[in-house]
Amino acid sequence: MEFHKEVDARGLNCPLPILKAKKALAELVSGQVLKVLATDPGSVRDFQAFAKQTGNELLSHSQTGQEFVFLMKRK
């Protein structure tokens, strides 16, 4: 999937991946997609909760080994 900005939050623990994503989403316009790379296992539930709280859409999340990839669409 095409994305407009990427944030590398690998090696960071909660809440840093969410904070980096929040800052990056603020720089995007409505409808643009953010890709976030993370290694914190808790980030899956964190990003689900973040999407619910903010209204931004969590398009997908996947895991390859210890790495998680999230695609979020700015509301």
N, CA, C and O atoms as a Tinker XYZ file with bonds, in Angstrom:
   300  protein
     1  N      0.830000   -1.183000    0.000000    73     2
     2  CA     0.000000    0.000000    0.000000    64     1     3
     3  C      0.881000    1.255000    0.000000    63     2     4     5
     4  O      1.948000    1.282000    0.613000    81     3
     5  N      0.419000    2.268000   -0.686000    73     3     6
     6  CA     1.152000    3.530000   -0.752000    64     5     7
     7  C      1.009000    4.298000    0.560000    63     6     8     9
     8  O     -0.064000    4.325000    1.162000    81     7
     9  N      2.103000    4.919000    0.991000    73     7    10
    10  CA     2.060000    5.745000    2.196000    64     9    11
    11  C      2.783000    7.050000    1.922000    63    10    12    13
    12  O      3.588000    7.141000    0.996000    81    11
    13  N      2.493000    8.055000    2.728000    73    11    14
    14  CA     3.019000    9.397000    2.500000    64    13    15
    15  C      4.158000    9.756000    3.435000    63    14    16    17
    16  O      4.947000   10.655000    3.142000    81    15
    17  N      4.249000    9.055000    4.561000    73    15    18
    18  CA     5.302000    9.324000    5.539000    64    17    19
    19  C      5.576000    8.044000    6.306000    63    18    20    21
    20  O      4.677000    7.228000    6.512000    81    19
    21  N      6.825000    7.871000    6.728000    73    19    22
    22  CA     7.205000    6.681000    7.487000    64    21    23
    23  C      7.895000    7.103000    8.778000    63    22    24    25
    24  O      8.713000    8.022000    8.794000    81    23
    25  N      7.544000    6.408000    9.864000    73    23    26
    26  CA     8.163000    6.646000   11.165000    64    25    27
    27  C      8.821000    5.350000   11.605000    63    26    28    29
    28  O      8.191000    4.293000   11.618000    81    27
    29  N     10.098000    5.443000   11.968000    73    27    30
    30  CA    10.827000    4.275000   12.471000    64    29    31
    31  C     10.874000    4.360000   13.994000    63    30    32    33
    32  O     11.636000    5.143000   14.561000    81    31
    33  N     10.052000    3.548000   14.643000    73    31    34
    34  CA    10.003000    3.523000   16.109000    64    33    35
    35  C     10.565000    2.203000   16.638000    63    34    36    37
    36  O     10.271000    1.804000   17.765000    81    35
    37  N     11.366000    1.537000   15.825000    73    35    38
    38  CA    11.961000    0.270000   16.262000    64    37    39
    39  C     12.913000    0.530000   17.423000    63    38    40    41
    40  O     13.676000    1.496000   17.414000    81    39
    41  N     12.855000   -0.345000   18.418000    73    39    42
    42  CA    13.712000   -0.216000   19.585000    64    41    43
    43  C     13.132000    0.690000   20.664000    63    42    44    45
    44  O     13.713000    0.823000   21.741000    81    43
    45  N     11.999000    1.310000   20.387000    73    43    46
    46  CA    11.361000    2.196000   21.362000    64    45    47
    47  C     10.200000    1.477000   22.039000    63    46    48    49
    48  O      9.506000    0.674000   21.415000    81    47
    49  N      9.997000    1.769000   23.312000    73    47    50
    50  CA     8.892000    1.168000   24.057000    64    49    51
    51  C      7.809000    2.203000   24.314000    63    50    52    53
    52  O      8.021000    3.409000   24.188000    81    51
    53  N      6.645000    1.688000   24.678000    73    51    54
    54  CA     5.481000    2.511000   24.985000    64    53    55
    55  C      5.878000    3.610000   25.965000    63    54    56    57
    56  O      6.591000    3.332000   26.930000    81    55
    57  N      5.453000    4.810000   25.755000    73    55    58
    58  CA     4.511000    5.310000   24.752000    64    57    59
    59  C      5.180000    5.949000   23.538000    63    58    60    61
    60  O      4.499000    6.584000   22.732000    81    59
    61  N      6.491000    5.798000   23.389000    73    59    62
    62  CA     7.213000    6.510000   22.325000    64    61    63
    63  C      6.731000    6.215000   20.906000    63    62    64    65
    64  O      6.627000    7.156000   20.119000    81    63
    65  N      6.428000    4.960000   20.524000    73    63    66
    66  CA     5.917000    4.756000   19.155000    64    65    67
    67  C      4.623000    5.535000   18.883000    63    66    68    69
    68  O      4.437000    6.073000   17.791000    81    67
    69  N      3.739000    5.592000   19.872000    73    67    70
    70  CA     2.481000    6.336000   19.710000    64    69    71
    71  C      2.761000    7.833000   19.620000    63    70    72    73
    72  O      2.165000    8.523000   18.793000    81    71
    73  N      3.644000    8.332000   20.446000    73    71    74
    74  CA     3.964000    9.762000   20.423000    64    73    75
    75  C      4.580000   10.177000   19.091000    63    74    76    77
    76  O      4.262000   11.239000   18.555000    81    75
    77  N      5.468000    9.329000   18.558000    73    75    78
    78  CA     6.070000    9.624000   17.249000    64    77    79
    79  C      5.009000    9.590000   16.149000    63    78    80    81
    80  O      5.020000   10.421000   15.241000    81    79
    81  N      4.088000    8.615000   16.239000    73    79    82
    82  CA     3.017000    8.511000   15.242000    64    81    83
    83  C      2.091000    9.719000   15.327000    63    82    84    85
    84  O      1.680000   10.262000   14.301000    81    83
    85  N      1.765000   10.136000   16.537000    73    83    86
    86  CA     0.882000   11.288000   16.729000    64    85    87
    87  C      1.488000   12.539000   16.105000    63    86    88    89
    88  O      0.794000   13.305000   15.436000    81    87
    89  N      2.786000   12.745000   16.325000    73    87    90
    90  CA     3.472000   13.909000   15.767000    64    89    91
    91  C      3.480000   13.850000   14.235000    63    90    92    93
    92  O      3.241000   14.858000   13.570000    81    91
    93  N      3.753000   12.676000   13.689000    73    91    94
    94  CA     3.811000   12.516000   12.229000    64    93    95
    95  C      2.434000   12.701000   11.604000    63    94    96    97
    96  O      2.314000   13.320000   10.546000    81    95
    97  N      1.391000   12.173000   12.245000    73    95    98
    98  CA     0.031000   12.326000   11.720000    64    97    99
    99  C     -0.373000   13.792000   11.670000    63    98   100   101
   100  O     -1.096000   14.206000   10.763000    81    99
   101  N      0.086000   14.576000   12.634000    73    99   102
   102  CA    -0.236000   16.001000   12.676000    64   101   103
   103  C      0.345000   16.736000   11.467000    63   102   104   105
   104  O     -0.151000   17.795000   11.082000    81   103
   105  N      1.394000   16.174000   10.871000    73   103   106
   106  CA     2.043000   16.799000    9.717000    64   105   107
   107  C      1.393000   16.392000    8.397000    63   106   108   109
   108  O      1.711000   16.951000    7.347000    81   107
   109  N      0.481000   15.418000    8.451000    73   107   110
   110  CA    -0.189000   14.951000    7.244000    64   109   111
   111  C     -1.535000   15.655000    7.081000    63   110   112   113
   112  O     -2.079000   16.216000    8.031000    81   111
   113  N     -2.051000   15.613000    5.866000    73   111   114
   114  CA    -3.395000   16.145000    5.631000    64   113   115
   115  C     -4.383000   14.981000    5.648000    63   114   116   117
   116  O     -3.993000   13.820000    5.528000    81   115
   117  N     -5.650000   15.305000    5.798000    73   115   118
   118  CA    -6.699000   14.290000    5.875000    64   117   119
   119  C     -6.633000   13.331000    4.681000    63   118   120   121
   120  O     -6.539000   13.758000    3.530000    81   119
   121  N     -6.683000   12.033000    4.977000    73   119   122
   122  CA    -6.672000   11.017000    3.928000    64   121   123
   123  C     -5.291000   10.455000    3.620000    63   122   124   125
   124  O     -5.179000    9.428000    2.952000    81   123
   125  N     -4.238000   11.117000    4.099000    73   123   126
   126  CA    -2.896000   10.600000    3.844000    64   125   127
   127  C     -2.588000    9.454000    4.800000    63   126   128   129
   128  O     -3.198000    9.335000    5.863000    81   127
   129  N     -1.626000    8.608000    4.406000    73   127   130
   130  CA    -1.325000    7.384000    5.144000    64   129   131
   131  C      0.068000    7.449000    5.764000    63   130   132   133
   132  O      1.034000    7.865000    5.123000    81   131
   133  N      0.149000    7.032000    7.019000    73   131   134
   134  CA     1.401000    6.967000    7.765000    64   133   135
   135  C      1.777000    5.503000    7.963000    63   134   136   137
   136  O      0.937000    4.672000    8.310000    81   135
   137  N      3.049000    5.206000    7.738000    73   135   138
   138  CA     3.577000    3.862000    8.000000    64   137   139
   139  C      4.464000    3.954000    9.238000    63   138   140   141
   140  O      5.338000    4.816000    9.325000    81   139
   141  N      4.227000    3.053000   10.199000    73   139   142
   142  CA     5.014000    3.041000   11.430000    64   141   143
   143  C      5.660000    1.675000   11.593000    63   142   144   145
   144  O      4.989000    0.647000   11.506000    81   143
   145  N      6.967000    1.670000   11.830000    73   143   146
   146  CA     7.703000    0.446000   12.122000    64   145   147
   147  C      7.978000    0.416000   13.620000    63   146   148   149
   148  O      8.468000    1.398000   14.178000    81   147
   149  N      7.670000   -0.695000   14.274000    73   147   150
   150  CA     7.869000   -0.797000   15.718000    64   149   151
   151  C      8.308000   -2.208000   16.085000    63   150   152   153
   152  O      8.091000   -3.156000   15.331000    81   151
   153  N      8.930000   -2.333000   17.261000    73   151   154
   154  CA     9.338000   -3.650000   17.759000    64   153   155
   155  C      8.720000   -3.963000   19.119000    63   154   156   157
   156  O      8.889000   -5.070000   19.630000    81   155
   157  N      8.015000   -3.015000   19.705000    73   155   158
   158  CA     7.373000   -3.216000   21.006000    64   157   159
   159  C      6.124000   -4.084000   20.826000    63   158   160   161
   160  O      5.192000   -3.677000   20.131000    81   159
   161  N      6.090000   -5.288000   21.448000    73   159   162
   162  CA     4.920000   -6.160000   21.297000    64   161   163
   163  C      3.618000   -5.502000   21.767000    63   162   164   165
   164  O      2.546000   -5.833000   21.261000    81   163
   165  N      3.701000   -4.583000   22.720000    73   163   166
   166  CA     2.515000   -3.895000   23.212000    64   165   167
   167  C      1.976000   -2.865000   22.243000    63   166   168   169
   168  O      0.886000   -2.328000   22.443000    81   167
   169  N      2.733000   -2.586000   21.192000    73   167   170
   170  CA     2.308000   -1.554000   20.244000    64   169   171
   171  C      1.047000   -1.951000   19.483000    63   170   172   173
   172  O      0.318000   -1.074000   19.020000    81   171
   173  N      0.772000   -3.231000   19.340000    73   171   174
   174  CA    -0.429000   -3.661000   18.612000    64   173   175
   175  C     -1.673000   -3.129000   19.316000    63   174   176   177
   176  O     -2.509000   -2.477000   18.690000    81   175
   177  N     -1.800000   -3.399000   20.590000    73   175   178
   178  CA    -2.986000   -2.909000   21.319000    64   177   179
   179  C     -2.925000   -1.390000   21.478000    63   178   180   181
   180  O     -3.964000   -0.730000   21.492000    81   179
   181  N     -1.723000   -0.834000   21.596000    73   179   182
   182  CA    -1.585000    0.618000   21.728000    64   181   183
   183  C     -2.106000    1.329000   20.482000    63   182   184   185
   184  O     -2.826000    2.321000   20.592000    81   183
   185  N     -1.751000    0.835000   19.312000    73   183   186
   186  CA    -2.188000    1.484000   18.072000    64   185   187
   187  C     -3.688000    1.288000   17.838000    63   186   188   189
   188  O     -4.345000    2.167000   17.279000    81   187
   189  N     -4.232000    0.149000   18.258000    73   187   190
   190  CA    -5.675000   -0.061000   18.152000    64   189   191
   191  C     -6.413000    0.948000   19.031000    63   190   192   193
   192  O     -7.396000    1.548000   18.598000    81   191
   193  N     -5.946000    1.133000   20.249000    73   191   194
   194  CA    -6.575000    2.084000   21.171000    64   193   195
   195  C     -6.387000    3.519000   20.677000    63   194   196   197
   196  O     -7.306000    4.334000   20.762000    81   195
   197  N     -5.209000    3.822000   20.166000    73   195   198
   198  CA    -4.917000    5.159000   19.647000    64   197   199
   199  C     -5.853000    5.518000   18.490000    63   198   200   201
   200  O     -6.344000    6.643000   18.401000    81   199
   201  N     -6.088000    4.550000   17.612000    73   199   202
   202  CA    -6.980000    4.784000   16.471000    64   201   203
   203  C     -8.400000    5.074000   16.963000    63   202   204   205
   204  O     -9.053000    5.990000   16.465000    81   203
   205  N     -8.876000    4.301000   17.932000    73   203   206
   206  CA   -10.222000    4.520000   18.479000    64   205   207
   207  C    -10.339000    5.895000   19.128000    63   206   208   209
   208  O    -11.329000    6.599000   18.928000    81   207
   209  N     -9.337000    6.270000   19.896000    73   207   210
   210  CA    -9.380000    7.526000   20.645000    64   209   211
   211  C     -9.285000    8.750000   19.748000    63   210   212   213
   212  O     -9.897000    9.778000   20.035000    81   211
   213  N     -8.519000    8.647000   18.660000    73   211   214
   214  CA    -8.255000    9.826000   17.831000    64   213   215
   215  C     -9.136000    9.917000   16.593000    63   214   216   217
   216  O     -9.267000   10.991000   16.006000    81   215
   217  N     -9.745000    8.799000   16.188000    73   215   218
   218  CA   -10.558000    8.810000   14.982000    64   217   219
   219  C     -9.757000    8.562000   13.719000    63   218   220   221
   220  O    -10.327000    8.484000   12.631000    81   219
   221  N     -8.437000    8.437000   13.847000    73   219   222
   222  CA    -7.617000    8.048000   12.697000    64   221   223
   223  C     -7.836000    6.562000   12.458000    63   222   224   225
   224  O     -8.059000    5.802000   13.400000    81   223
   225  N     -7.773000    6.151000   11.203000    73   223   226
   226  CA    -8.092000    4.764000   10.862000    64   225   227
   227  C     -6.839000    3.902000   10.813000    63   226   228   229
   228  O     -5.880000    4.225000   10.114000    81   227
   229  N     -6.855000    2.801000   11.564000    73   227   230
   230  CA    -5.774000    1.820000   11.495000    64   229   231
   231  C     -6.103000    0.907000   10.319000    63   230   232   233
   232  O     -6.940000    0.012000   10.430000    81   231
   233  N     -5.442000    1.142000    9.198000    73   231   234
   234  CA    -5.741000    0.399000    7.972000    64   233   235
   235  C     -5.283000   -1.048000    8.074000    63   234   236   237
   236  O     -5.987000   -1.967000    7.656000    81   235
   237  N     -4.084000   -1.239000    8.640000    73   235   238
   238  CA    -3.573000   -2.608000    8.769000    64   237   239
   239  C     -2.432000   -2.638000    9.768000    63   238   240   241
   240  O     -1.796000   -1.625000   10.059000    81   239
   241  N     -2.197000   -3.830000   10.278000    73   239   242
   242  CA    -0.973000   -4.071000   11.041000    64   241   243
   243  C     -0.524000   -5.491000   10.741000    63   242   244   245
   244  O     -1.333000   -6.411000   10.620000    81   243
   245  N      0.780000   -5.640000   10.626000    73   243   246
   246  CA     1.335000   -6.957000   10.332000    64   245   247
   247  C      2.600000   -7.147000   11.155000    63   246   248   249
   248  O      3.180000   -6.196000   11.677000    81   247
   249  N      3.006000   -8.411000   11.252000    73   247   250
   250  CA     4.199000   -8.735000   12.018000    64   249   251
   251  C      5.095000   -9.634000   11.193000    63   250   252   253
   252  O      4.648000  -10.621000   10.608000    81   251
   253  N      6.374000   -9.272000   11.157000    73   251   254
   254  CA     7.395000  -10.097000   10.518000    64   253   255
   255  C      8.495000  -10.285000   11.549000    63   254   256   257
   256  O      9.247000   -9.356000   11.842000    81   255
   257  N      8.585000  -11.481000   12.094000    73   255   258
   258  CA     9.557000  -11.714000   13.162000    64   257   259
   259  C      9.205000  -10.848000   14.361000    63   258   260   261
   260  O      8.097000  -10.930000   14.891000    81   259
   261  N     10.150000  -10.020000   14.786000    73   259   262
   262  CA     9.939000   -9.143000   15.938000    64   261   263
   263  C      9.507000   -7.735000   15.530000    63   262   264   265
   264  O      9.403000   -6.844000   16.374000    81   263
   265  N      9.255000   -7.536000   14.233000    73   263   266
   266  CA     8.926000   -6.201000   13.748000    64   265   267
   267  C      7.443000   -6.095000   13.382000    63   266   268   269
   268  O      6.872000   -6.988000   12.756000    81   267
   269  N      6.845000   -4.987000   13.790000    73   267   270
   270  CA     5.445000   -4.703000   13.496000    64   269   271
   271  C      5.376000   -3.534000   12.527000    63   270   272   273
   272  O      6.145000   -2.578000   12.631000    81   271
   273  N      4.440000   -3.623000   11.580000    73   271   274
   274  CA     4.219000   -2.539000   10.618000    64   273   275
   275  C      2.754000   -2.113000   10.725000    63   274   276   277
   276  O      1.845000   -2.935000   10.618000    81   275
   277  N      2.547000   -0.826000   10.937000    73   275   278
   278  CA     1.205000   -0.255000   11.050000    64   277   279
   279  C      0.993000    0.763000    9.943000    63   278   280   281
   280  O      1.885000    1.553000    9.633000    81   279
   281  N     -0.174000    0.740000    9.360000    73   279   282
   282  CA    -0.567000    1.766000    8.381000    64   281   283
   283  C     -1.783000    2.481000    8.948000    63   282   284   285
   284  O     -2.817000    1.869000    9.214000    81   283
   285  N     -1.639000    3.794000    9.130000    73   283   286
   286  CA    -2.721000    4.603000    9.687000    64   285   287
   287  C     -3.094000    5.699000    8.707000    63   286   288   289
   288  O     -2.236000    6.330000    8.091000    81   287
   289  N     -4.396000    5.909000    8.579000    73   287   290
   290  CA    -4.923000    6.960000    7.685000    64   289   291
   291  C     -5.383000    8.142000    8.528000    63   290   292   293
   292  O     -6.167000    7.985000    9.464000    81   291
   293  N     -4.892000    9.308000    8.190000    73   291   294
   294  CA    -5.266000   10.526000    8.930000    64   293   295
   295  C     -6.738000   10.840000    8.687000    63   294   296   297
   296  O     -7.221000   10.792000    7.555000    81   295
   297  N     -7.438000   11.160000    9.769000    73   295   298
   298  CA    -8.870000   11.478000    9.654000    64   297   299
   299  C     -9.068000   12.823000    8.969000    63   298   300
   300  O    -10.204000   13.260000    8.783000    81   299
